Amino acid sequence: MKKLINFILIAIACLAVACHKDAALTKLAPVGFSSSLTASTGQVILSKSVDSTTVLTFNWPAVVYPVKAHVTYTLQADIPADTLGATAWANDTSIVVGPDLLTKGLLGTNLNKIALKYIAAGDTGKLVFRIQAYQDRNAYSKAVTITVSPYVAQIVIIVPPPPASLNLPVCYLPGFYQGWSPGTAGTVAAEQPGIYEGYIYMPVSSDPSAYHFKFTSAADWNHTNYGAGATAGTISTDGLAGDLVLPGPGFYEVVLNTNTLTWTYTAVTFGIIGDATPGGWTTDTPMTYDPVNHVWRVTAKMLTAGSFKFRANDAWNIDFGVDASNHLYYADNPAYPYNGSLNNLTVPADGTYIISLDVHDPNAYYYYIQKL
C-alpha cells in the first residue's frame, strides 16, 4: 500500500510539472525563393529599332507559401546605390507581373523608359532587378545586375504632376486583379474629406471572381476594410463583408464616400477634343489604354494655334484642364465641384504627336507628349 501511495504522489507531481510547461510557440513557416532570379542577358544596348522587341526576359521559381492561394509577383528595378541601407529600394520602379506568373519580358521601349529614370540618354549604367513575391507576407529574390544603354530618339515634353506636397489621403484597391495585396494595389485619393476618387483597370479573365475587390484604409488588412453593404452602392466596414464587384473587364473611375458609406463606378474611355485636334470641338479623337505602362495614348496631328482637353466618354462629365503651371486637374468630375479656373492644353508647334495621359496615381495625374 505504501508503494502504491508513493506511485500516486509521483504521478501527481509529474502532472503538475507538465501543466506548467510553456505553450508551444506558433511560428510562421519561412518562405523564400528556392533558386536565383535569372536574366536572358547581362547587357542591353537600346535603340528605336528594338522598341517592339523583347530585349530582356526574367525567370524565377515559384515561392511556396503554407496556404495554397495565388501568389503575386512584382518586378522591381533600381540602381545599385539605392539598394543598400535603411532606405534600400525606396526609389525602385515596380511592375506588377500578376498572380502565379514566373516570367516577365521587357520590350525595348519599356526598358528604355525605366532606364531613363536612372541613366542619362547615351550613357551606359547598371540597373539591378529583383522579384517580390506576396501572399500573406513578402519574399524577395536575389538581385541581378544588368548593364543598360538608354536612348532618346524623339522630342519628349513631360508635363509635371502636381507637387508631391499635395499628399492627399488615400485608400487602397486590393482585388483579384493584382493578387489581393493592399501594399501593391492602386489607390483612390480624397481631394475633399471622405470623398476618394481614382481609377482601376480590370483585365479580361475567365475566373468568376476576377472583378472582385475591396477598399482598405491602409496598405494592409489590419485597419478598416470596406466591403459590400446591405444594398447596391453601399459599403460596410465589417471586415467579413462580401467583395465589391465591377461588371467586367475595362477601365473604371471609382469613387468611395466614407462619409455616407457609399461607392460608385463609371466605365471610362478617354479621348482628346479641341480645335488643336483632328476632330475640333465637335468630335473626340479616341485614346487607347496601355495596361503595361498604365497610360492612355493617342497619335494625332495637332495644331499650335488651337487648344485641347482630355475628356472621358465623349461628354463633359469627366474632363481635365491645366493650371498656370501646367499641372493637370479636373475641370468636371461628378465627385467634386466644377473648376472653372483651369486653362486648356496646347502643343508648342504644328506636327504629329504621341499624347499620353497617366491617371493611375490619384495624387499625381499628369500627361506628356512626344513630337514625332
ZIVEN-V282227 format. One record per residue. N is the residue number from 1. RES is the residue in one letter. NEAR is the number of other C-alpha atoms within 8 Angstrom. Layout:
n->N res->RES near->NEAR
n->N res->RES near->NEAR
This chain:
n->1 res->M near->4
n->2 res->K near->5
n->3 res->K near->6
n->4 res->L near->7
n->5 res->I near->8
n->6 res->N near->8
n->7 res->F near->8
n->8 res->I near->8
n->9 res->L near->8
n->10 res->I near->8
n->11 res->A near->8
n->12 res->I near->8
n->13 res->A near->8
n->14 res->C near->8
n->15 res->L near->8
n->16 res->A near->8
n->17 res->V near->8
n->18 res->A near->7
n->19 res->C near->6
n->20 res->H near->6
n->21 res->K near->6
n->22 res->D near->4
n->23 res->A near->4
n->24 res->A near->4
n->25 res->L near->4
n->26 res->T near->4
n->27 res->K near->4
n->28 res->L near->4
n->29 res->A near->5
n->30 res->P near->4
n->31 res->V near->8
n->32 res->G near->9
n->33 res->F near->11
n->34 res->S near->7
n->35 res->S near->6
n->36 res->S near->9
n->37 res->L near->14
n->38 res->T near->8
n->39 res->A near->10
n->40 res->S near->7
n->41 res->T near->8
n->42 res->G near->8
n->43 res->Q near->7
n->44 res->V near->11
n->45 res->I near->7
n->46 res->L near->12
n->47 res->S near->9
n->48 res->K near->9
n->49 res->S near->5
n->50 res->V near->12
n->51 res->D near->11
n->52 res->S near->8
n->53 res->T near->7
n->54 res->T near->10
n->55 res->V near->10
n->56 res->L near->11
n->57 res->T near->12
n->58 res->F near->11
n->59 res->N near->10
n->60 res->W near->11
n->61 res->P near->10
n->62 res->A near->8
n->63 res->V near->11
n->64 res->V near->6
n->65 res->Y near->7
n->66 res->P near->5
n->67 res->V near->4
n->68 res->K near->5
n->69 res->A near->5
n->70 res->H near->8
n->71 res->V near->11
n->72 res->T near->16
n->73 res->Y near->15
n->74 res->T near->12
n->75 res->L near->13
n->76 res->Q near->12
n->77 res->A near->12
n->78 res->D near->14
n->79 res->I near->10
n->80 res->P near->9
n->81 res->A near->5
n->82 res->D near->11
n->83 res->T near->11
n->84 res->L near->9
n->85 res->G near->5
n->86 res->A near->4
n->87 res->T near->8
n->88 res->A near->8
n->89 res->W near->9
n->90 res->A near->7
n->91 res->N near->6
n->92 res->D near->8
n->93 res->T near->8
n->94 res->S near->8
n->95 res->I near->7
n->96 res->V near->10
n->97 res->V near->10
n->98 res->G near->11
n->99 res->P near->10
n->100 res->D near->9
n->101 res->L near->9
n->102 res->L near->9
n->103 res->T near->8
n->104 res->K near->10
n->105 res->G near->9
n->106 res->L near->10
n->107 res->L near->13
n->108 res->G near->15
n->109 res->T near->10
n->110 res->N near->10
n->111 res->L near->9
n->112 res->N near->11
n->113 res->K near->8
n->114 res->I near->10
n->115 res->A near->12
n->116 res->L near->11
n->117 res->K near->7
n->118 res->Y near->8
n->119 res->I near->11
n->120 res->A near->9
n->121 res->A near->9
n->122 res->G near->8
n->123 res->D near->8
n->124 res->T near->10
n->125 res->G near->8
n->126 res->K near->10
n->127 res->L near->13
n->128 res->V near->12
n->129 res->F near->12
n->130 res->R near->13
n->131 res->I near->14
n->132 res->Q near->12
n->133 res->A near->12
n->134 res->Y near->11
n->135 res->Q near->12
n->136 res->D near->4
n->137 res->R near->5
n->138 res->N near->8
n->139 res->A near->11
n->140 res->Y near->10
n->141 res->S near->11
n->142 res->K near->8
n->143 res->A near->9
n->144 res->V near->10
n->145 res->T near->9
n->146 res->I near->12
n->147 res->T near->11
n->148 res->V near->13
n->149 res->S near->14
n->150 res->P near->16
n->151 res->Y near->11
n->152 res->V near->7
n->153 res->A near->5
n->154 res->Q near->7
n->155 res->I near->8
n->156 res->V near->8
n->157 res->I near->7
n->158 res->I near->7
n->159 res->V near->9
n->160 res->P near->8
n->161 res->P near->10
n->162 res->P near->11
n->163 res->P near->6
n->164 res->A near->7
n->165 res->S near->4
n->166 res->L near->7
n->167 res->N near->6
n->168 res->L near->8
n->169 res->P near->7
n->170 res->V near->11
n->171 res->C near->12
n->172 res->Y near->14
n->173 res->L near->14
n->174 res->P near->17
n->175 res->G near->13
n->176 res->F near->11
n->177 res->Y near->12
n->178 res->Q near->13
n->179 res->G near->13
n->180 res->W near->10
n->181 res->S near->13
n->182 res->P near->13
n->183 res->G near->6
n->184 res->T near->9
n->185 res->A near->12
n->186 res->G near->11
n->187 res->T near->12
n->188 res->V near->17
n->189 res->A near->14
n->190 res->A near->12
n->191 res->E near->9
n->192 res->Q near->7
n->193 res->P near->5
n->194 res->G near->9
n->195 res->I near->14
n->196 res->Y near->14
n->197 res->E near->14
n->198 res->G near->14
n->199 res->Y near->14
n->200 res->I near->11
n->201 res->Y near->9
n->202 res->M near->11
n->203 res->P near->7
n->204 res->V near->7
n->205 res->S near->7
n->206 res->S near->5
n->207 res->D near->5
n->208 res->P near->6
n->209 res->S near->6
n->210 res->A near->10
n->211 res->Y near->14
n->212 res->H near->12
n->213 res->F near->12
n->214 res->K near->12
n->215 res->F near->11
n->216 res->T near->16
n->217 res->S near->10
n->218 res->A near->12
n->219 res->A near->9
n->220 res->D near->9
n->221 res->W near->9
n->222 res->N near->5
n->223 res->H near->8
n->224 res->T near->10
n->225 res->N near->12
n->226 res->Y near->13
n->227 res->G near->16
n->228 res->A near->13
n->229 res->G near->11
n->230 res->A near->7
n->231 res->T near->6
n->232 res->A near->6
n->233 res->G near->8
n->234 res->T near->11
n->235 res->I near->12
n->236 res->S near->11
n->237 res->T near->9
n->238 res->D near->8
n->239 res->G near->8
n->240 res->L near->5
n->241 res->A near->11
n->242 res->G near->7
n->243 res->D near->9
n->244 res->L near->9
n->245 res->V near->7
n->246 res->L near->7
n->247 res->P near->5
n->248 res->G near->7
n->249 res->P near->10
n->250 res->G near->10
n->251 res->F near->11
n->252 res->Y near->11
n->253 res->E near->12
n->254 res->V near->13
n->255 res->V near->13
n->256 res->L near->13
n->257 res->N near->11
n->258 res->T near->8
n->259 res->N near->6
n->260 res->T near->5
n->261 res->L near->10
n->262 res->T near->10
n->263 res->W near->11
n->264 res->T near->8
n->265 res->Y near->9
n->266 res->T near->7
n->267 res->A near->8
n->268 res->V near->10
n->269 res->T near->10
n->270 res->F near->13
n->271 res->G near->13
n->272 res->I near->13
n->273 res->I near->17
n->274 res->G near->13
n->275 res->D near->12
n->276 res->A near->14
n->277 res->T near->16
n->278 res->P near->9
n->279 res->G near->11
n->280 res->G near->11
n->281 res->W near->8
n->282 res->T near->7
n->283 res->T near->8
n->284 res->D near->11
n->285 res->T near->11
n->286 res->P near->9
n->287 res->M near->11
n->288 res->T near->9
n->289 res->Y near->8
n->290 res->D near->9
n->291 res->P near->7
n->292 res->V near->4
n->293 res->N near->6
n->294 res->H near->10
n->295 res->V near->12
n->296 res->W near->12
n->297 res->R near->12
n->298 res->V near->11
n->299 res->T near->8
n->300 res->A near->10
n->301 res->K near->10
n->302 res->M near->12
n->303 res->L near->13
n->304 res->T near->11
n->305 res->A near->5
n->306 res->G near->10
n->307 res->S near->14
n->308 res->F near->13
n->309 res->K near->12
n->310 res->F near->11
n->311 res->R near->15
n->312 res->A near->13
n->313 res->N near->8
n->314 res->D near->9
n->315 res->A near->7
n->316 res->W near->8
n->317 res->N near->9
n->318 res->I near->12
n->319 res->D near->13
n->320 res->F near->12
n->321 res->G near->14
n->322 res->V near->13
n->323 res->D near->11
n->324 res->A near->7
n->325 res->S near->5
n->326 res->N near->9
n->327 res->H near->12
n->328 res->L near->13
n->329 res->Y near->10
n->330 res->Y near->11
n->331 res->A near->12
n->332 res->D near->13
n->333 res->N near->11
n->334 res->P near->7
n->335 res->A near->7
n->336 res->Y near->7
n->337 res->P near->7
n->338 res->Y near->8
n->339 res->N near->8
n->340 res->G near->5
n->341 res->S near->5
n->342 res->L near->11
n->343 res->N near->8
n->344 res->N near->9
n->345 res->L near->10
n->346 res->T near->9
n->347 res->V near->9
n->348 res->P near->5
n->349 res->A near->6
n->350 res->D near->9
n->351 res->G near->9
n->352 res->T near->10
n->353 res->Y near->12
n->354 res->I near->12
n->355 res->I near->12
n->356 res->S near->11
n->357 res->L near->11
n->358 res->D near->11
n->359 res->V near->12
n->360 res->H near->11
n->361 res->D near->11
n->362 res->P near->12
n->363 res->N near->10
n->364 res->A near->10
n->365 res->Y near->14
n->366 res->Y near->13
n->367 res->Y near->13
n->368 res->Y near->11
n->369 res->I near->11
n->370 res->Q near->11
n->371 res->K near->10
n->372 res->L near->8
